[in-house]
Amino acid sequence: MMEKDIVAAILRLLKKRPRCFAWKTHGGMYGTAGIPDIIACMGGRFVALEVKQPGGKPTRLQEITLGKIREAGGIAAVVTSVEEAKQTLVEKGGAA
C-alpha cells in the first residue's frame, strides 16, 4: 500500500468519528518542513500523525516536530496503517 493510500484510509476513519476535525497537510514551498501528514482535533485533543509505509522512518526534523507536539501535550506518532492509528489514539488518550 502506498503512503497516500494509508493517509486516505486514516482520514476516512477520523472523519467518521464524532467531535473530530482532521486534514492532510501538504508540503511544498508554502508549507512548513517537518509538519506531520495528518493533523486533527479530537474531542479537544491535538493529534498529529506522521504516516509512513511499513518499514519507513521519519526524518530527523519530523522526529523533532513530533517531540515538540508531545511536549506541548498533544498526541503525536508515526503510524504505518489504520490499525496503528487506532491503537495510538486508544493508548494515548484520544478517541477509540
C-alpha positions, -999 to 999 in steps of 0.1 A, spaced: 0 0 0 13 34 -9 17 61 17 -10 83 1 -34 53 3 -27 49 41 -32 86 47 -65 85 28 -77 55 48 -68 71 81 -86 103 71 -117 83 63 -116 68 97 -111 101 115 -138 119 96 -164 93 107 -155 100 144 -177 123 164 -161 155 176 -132 151 152 -118 176 127 -89 163 106 -70 172 75 -40 162 54 -11 187 55 7 195 23 44 202 19 60 222 -8 73 257 -9 44 272 11 43 245 38 64 241 69 90 214 68 86 186 94 49 190 100 31 156 103 9 143 74 -23 143 94 -34 170 119 -66 165 139 -85 178 168 -104 150 186 -126 159 215 -104 188 223 -71 169 219 -45 179 194 -34 149 173 -6 147 148 2 115 128 32 111 105 23 83 80 50 60 66 49 29 46 58 -2 67 95 -1 74 97 37 67 114 60 91 107 97 99 133 123 91 152 139 120 131 171 115 99 150 117 111 134 149 119 167 164 85 181 154 66 151 169 86 155 201 76 192 204 40 183 199 42 157 227 60 182 250 31 206 244 6 180 255 -6 167 221 -7 132 208 20 126 181 30 94 165 45 77 134 20 52 120 20 27 91 -16 16 90 -52 24 100 -48 -1 128 -17 16 142 -35 49 141 -65 34 161 -41 18 186 -22 51 190 -54 70 197 -66 45 223 -32 42 241 -26 80 241 -60 90 253 -75 101 220 -107 86 207 -110 49 202 
